[in-house]
Amino acid sequence: MSRSSNAGYLSVLAGVAMAALLLLCPTTGARAQQRESPVTIAYNLPRDHATGTFFEVLAREIAERTARTSLKLIPRTFPDGQLYNDSQLPEAIGSGAVDIGQVNLGFVSGPDARVLRIWALPFLYTSWEAEWASEDSPEFREIFTRQLGKYGQKMLGWVQYGVVEIYANKSIQKPADVKGLRLRGFGVDSVTLLRDLGASPVTMSSQEIYQGVMRGIIDGFSTGPSSVIDRKLYEVTKFGTDVGLSFIPFIASANQKWWESLPKDTQEAVEQAALAAQKAARSQAKADNEKLREKLVGHGVKIHTPTPAERQLWLDAAKSRQSDYLKTAGEDGKRMLDVVARENAKWAPR
């Protein structure tokens, strides 16, 4: 065999050996080609809130699940409004200022948001389970995904917040007790309900509530008991309701252009991460809610649980919200309300 043919033979053997090595270690080539990219994740509540749990679990799961995809994502979270508060986040996500973030739908405006207004309808669900089953239905997911896409967002999942109540510097036992009070609302849905109840709504971010009460700008606020604890609002407000105005979910959304830039396997990994985060947040929100009343009472907040007659007054005062919603939400709104009725019947407390 000539020297040249011998060299060719050795080259072929080397190629075969390398191919065999790649077959034995299939991740070696993939890792050599894998790119990395940072991901900015922003939300408006503390890390230990159920909302914070969603985004912290999401970040951890994304890091783990994209470790071997064609694009490795390196998430960094910014909690408690460090980058943007709740009123600013929807625009920040849509514009690409952040890659993933919390969307309070009360701060999403325009005709494309009308059907999304179902998110905060008062007394909509009979149980946590009815809420979750409705949100996870194909109808809800398809409609929310489509409409949020018009705002430059890709919906990733539901971020459980909890139950919303009213807190004030006087006892609130029935709807008539809120008339004339300046109460903080969190977006158009909350503001509309407070106005229907006879209050004078004031829109502000949750970070501004404490000083708003201290300075006499507002007499109280609509929010969840978890926020009263997390933001120490019990220091400035000593009365609250236990009527369960609404079960509130936020949305986790990604910037649409950023999402479309991701490889398919990375998108799938992020979607699976969002499912894990959604499950964790829901579990914590429900567990926390059962303890929050005792915590508030321990901090000196007087919580009024309505009698059946008083609760009916609340239901009557808010009943126009669903009919008003249907006037603007069209067929998609009716489809979702039908889902809610079905799941409420299925998951009604026994």
URCOR-V938125 format. One record per residue. N is the residue number from 1. RES is the residue in one letter. OMEGA is omega in whole degrees, -180 to 180 (* if undefined). Layout:
# URCOR-V938125
n,res,omega
N,RES,OMEGA
N,RES,OMEGA
This chain:
# URCOR-V938125
n,res,omega
1,M,-178
2,S,180
3,R,-178
4,S,180
5,S,178
6,N,179
7,A,178
8,G,-180
9,Y,179
10,L,178
11,S,178
12,V,179
13,L,179
14,A,178
15,G,178
16,V,180
17,A,179
18,M,178
19,A,179
20,A,179
21,L,178
22,L,177
23,L,179
24,L,-179
25,C,-172
26,P,-178
27,T,-177
28,T,180
29,G,-179
30,A,-179
31,R,-180
32,A,-177
33,Q,-174
34,Q,175
35,R,177
36,E,-180
37,S,177
38,P,178
39,V,178
40,T,-179
41,I,-176
42,A,176
43,Y,-165
44,N,-176
45,L,-179
46,P,-178
47,R,-174
48,D,173
49,H,178
50,A,176
51,T,177
52,G,177
53,T,178
54,F,-172
55,F,176
56,E,175
57,V,178
58,L,-179
59,A,-179
60,R,-179
61,E,178
62,I,180
63,A,-178
64,E,-173
65,R,178
66,T,-178
67,A,-178
68,R,174
69,T,-176
70,S,173
71,L,179
72,K,-179
73,L,180
74,I,-175
75,P,170
76,R,-177
77,T,177
78,F,-176
79,P,167
80,D,177
81,G,-179
82,Q,178
83,L,-179
84,Y,176
85,N,-173
86,D,179
87,S,-176
88,Q,-172
89,L,180
90,P,179
91,E,-179
92,A,178
93,I,-178
94,G,-178
95,S,-178
96,G,177
97,A,170
98,V,-179
99,D,-179
100,I,179
101,G,-180
102,Q,178
103,V,169
104,N,-173
105,L,176
106,G,-180
107,F,174
108,V,-174
109,S,178
110,G,-177
111,P,-179
112,D,-180
113,A,-174
114,R,-178
115,V,179
116,L,-177
117,R,177
118,I,-172
119,W,-173
120,A,178
121,L,-177
122,P,176
123,F,-176
124,L,-174
125,Y,178
126,T,-178
127,S,174
128,W,-176
129,E,178
130,A,177
131,E,-175
132,W,179
133,A,178
134,S,-178
135,E,-178
136,D,-180
137,S,177
138,P,-178
139,E,-180
140,F,-174
141,R,-178
142,E,-177
143,I,180
144,F,179
145,T,-179
146,R,-175
147,Q,179
148,L,176
149,G,179
150,K,177
151,Y,179
152,G,-177
153,Q,171
154,K,-180
155,M,178
156,L,-178
157,G,178
158,W,-179
159,V,-176
160,Q,175
161,Y,180
162,G,-178
163,V,179
164,V,177
165,E,176
166,I,178
167,Y,-176
168,A,179
169,N,172
170,K,-178
171,S,178
172,I,-178
173,Q,179
174,K,-175
175,P,-178
176,A,-177
177,D,-180
178,V,-177
179,K,178
180,G,179
181,L,174
182,R,-174
183,L,177
184,R,172
185,G,-177
186,F,179
187,G,-171
188,V,-176
189,D,179
190,S,180
191,V,180
192,T,179
193,L,180
194,L,178
195,R,178
196,D,-180
197,L,177
198,G,179
199,A,173
200,S,-174
201,P,174
202,V,-180
203,T,175
204,M,177
205,S,-179
206,S,179
207,Q,-175
208,E,-173
209,I,-175
210,Y,-179
211,Q,178
212,G,177
213,V,-178
214,M,-176
215,R,179
216,G,178
217,I,177
218,I,178
219,D,-178
220,G,-173
221,F,173
222,S,-180
223,T,178
224,G,178
225,P,178
226,S,179
227,S,177
228,V,178
229,I,-174
230,D,-176
231,R,178
232,K,-179
233,L,176
234,Y,178
235,E,-176
236,V,-178
237,T,-172
238,K,179
239,F,179
240,G,179
241,T,174
242,D,-175
243,V,-179
244,G,-178
245,L,-179
246,S,169
247,F,-173
248,I,168
249,P,165
250,F,179
251,I,168
252,A,-178
253,S,173
254,A,173
255,N,-173
256,Q,-179
257,K,178
258,W,-179
259,W,-178
260,E,178
261,S,-177
262,L,173
263,P,-176
264,K,-177
265,D,177
266,T,176
267,Q,-180
268,E,178
269,A,179
270,V,178
271,E,177
272,Q,177
273,A,180
274,A,177
275,L,178
276,A,179
277,A,179
278,Q,180
279,K,-179
280,A,-179
281,A,179
282,R,-179
283,S,-179
284,Q,-178
285,A,-179
286,K,180
287,A,-180
288,D,-175
289,N,-179
290,E,-179
291,K,-170
292,L,-179
293,R,179
294,E,179
295,K,180
296,L,178
297,V,177
298,G,178
299,H,176
300,G,178
301,V,179
302,K,-177
303,I,180
304,H,174
305,T,-174
306,P,170
307,T,177
308,P,180
309,A,179
310,E,179
311,R,178
312,Q,176
313,L,177
314,W,179
315,L,-179
316,D,-178
317,A,-176
318,A,-171
319,K,-179
320,S,-176
321,R,-180
322,Q,179
323,S,177
324,D,179
325,Y,-178
326,L,-180
327,K,-177
328,T,-174
329,A,175
330,G,-175
331,E,178
332,D,178
333,G,178
334,K,178
335,R,-178
336,M,177
337,L,175
338,D,177
339,V,-180
340,V,180
341,A,180
342,R,-177
343,E,175
344,N,179
345,A,-178
346,K,-172
347,W,-180
348,A,179
349,P,-180
350,R,*
